Amino acid sequence: MRTFRYKSRSALLLLTVSLVACREDAPPASPIDVPREEQSAPFVSIDGMDNAAGFLRGTIQGQGDIKAVEVHVDGVLLGWAEVHGDEWSIPWRPGVGTRAIEVVGHDGAGVPARASLALQPLEFDTAHALYQPASLLTLPSSGSATTRYTLDGSTPRADSPVYTAPLVLLRSQGEPTPLSLIPTNPPETPVDWRWLPPRTPAGRAAVVRFQQFQEATPVGASGTRTYLIGASHGALPVMSLTVDAEHLFGFEHGIYVPGRTHAEDPRPDWIWGNGNYHQGGKDWERPLHVEWFEVDGQPVIAQGAGVRIHGSGSAALPHKSLRLYAKEDYGPKTFRAAVFPGQALDTYTRLIVRTSGQDLLFSKIRDCALQGLLRQTALHLQACRPTVLYLNGEYWGLHELRERYDEYYLASRHGIDRKKVAILELEGVLDTGEEGDEAHYLALLDYVRSNDLSLPENLAQVEAMMDVDDFIDYQVAELFFANGDWPQNNVKFWRYVAPEAQGPAATDGRWRWLLYDLDNAFLGDPGYDSLARVLTDESLPEWSVLLLRGLLTNADFKHRFVTRFQWHLDNTFREERVTAHLESLADLVAAEMPAHIERWGYPASVESWRYAVDAMRAFATQRPTHVRQHLEAAFGPF
């Protein structure tokens, strides 16, 4: 096991992405990039710039005895920097025209060591692309106002550093990342999902915020930009969230930590415990700045938004899902961007930055992959895109950008009035809508309980109240996937409460289902008979199996159900199709997994991640044969 020493430096150091968190696009060309453990001759590096204090710094590695280094800027000697231990630093503030730095040292035998880098000019107002080489960033300024800035994600205030010279942006050399060292669940959390510190110092991006002031009053221009210096995340898009750290990690009101809520009521009798992260509603929404960059580093979203923790039990996991709200309180009232390729929609009111729920311990692609298999159906699904996240410039690992099921989702999908949408969950609990909207569904359940559905006229009445074809596809998917957290949990459905006879199909007032949270599916024994469970297991809540069991008493429905199931087995769930889909998604994220695992410790290793993906592939190979046997056992040969 390797031990890494975190060095304490000023919080105003401008850091960028470390090699731990990113992959190179091209072989390194500068001596600064040569692995230090391979050095025998003296080796000099340029490690970073403290812009606020005005110090350039670096280290000495390898054999030799270098007492000092000479520093040249644009070919002119800046001065000599003494070496203390293995570190050197020198006072320096760049000019607008600075373009090159060279550091030279000689050991006692006269053996030289050199490091050099070129700085490209970068204008805050015009350079928005994420990926940049080592740069000299110029901020907007005003003759009548003072420009102040921060480099830690915090909102600039009247006591923030004053901008007096361009900011030097260099690639990070393993600097400390303080947010990554904050525990995000309690120490008594079960060891299987307890927070772990990063195995190596987490990487960083350069996050620059500025605000102009007249004395202590904010005036004029302000802005936020994220840059990754000399690094790339390959085929994955990147999201950068910038927020006052207290909003997420403060004891009183931070939404990402156990905080005061846990201290006052730990709830040891509940497996997930309790914490600030389990609180919800507008009172637990926090402002932040959102940037989204496409694979080529070009910005697509840059705006203020609100954020809440997303999820229930999974909020207690160390790595948490976030729900983003576009609101006029913070900026534009929508996210206008085509962030999901192949989807016609380009406007979203809510987005989820998801961590894969409990599957963050295993494959990290399960729900994304399984929902993706169903795109050819008419089911409601959440678009998914694997995404790298940075939080206040700190590498926050692999996430999924997802749609959120709510009235805005349904309104945008179907062109309907969001205020006339009702969403229920479980046995008919109102999630979205007006009090009384659940009555129609409860009446449906009562009708199924009280009437003989083997009669055609009674089946017709049920079909008038719910979309039976949609229900069949929904049931088939959950049963084939062998979702262990269903049907007693993770059940949602919706209807348009003001039916329109001549409107789109979605306005017919019938109930339709929302498929989600497949993190506990495609696991374990591929021969598990999930069909027998929903048909015979009396320990399941009555409401969770009432509709399917009742409908299957009707011969016509039974034929439709089995026929559709067999079609899915031959097409949607065909072995070659499923394994190709899984492999494609796994290949997309594979290069990011080592950095993600170094950051979070989950999955336990790249090998364990590959094992989880291979297990899904094996499940896909064996599952269809078993399910065919289950269908025949339940309904006879067809």
Beta strands, then each sheet from edge to edge (+ up, - down):
strand 1: 43-50
strand 2: 55-61
strand 3: 68-73
strand 4: 76-84
strand 5: 87-91
strand 6: 100-106
strand 7: 112-118
strand 8: 120-123
strand 9: 131-132
strand 10: 135-138
strand 11: 146-150
strand 12: 167-169
strand 13: 206-214
strand 14: 217-229
strand 15: 238-242
strand 16: 286-293
strand 17: 299-310
strand 18: 321-325
strand 19: 335-336
strand 20: 347-348
strand 21: 350-354
strand 22: 384-391
strand 23: 394-403
strand 24: 421-425
strand 25: 429-432
strand 26: 492-496
strand 27: 512-514
sheet 1: 1+ 2- 5+ 4- 3+ 6- 7+
sheet 2: 8+ 10+ 12-
sheet 3: 9+ 14+ 13- 11+
sheet 4: 15+ 16- 17+ 18- 21+ 23- 22+ 15+
sheet 5: 19+ 20-
sheet 6: 25+ 24- 26+ 27-
end
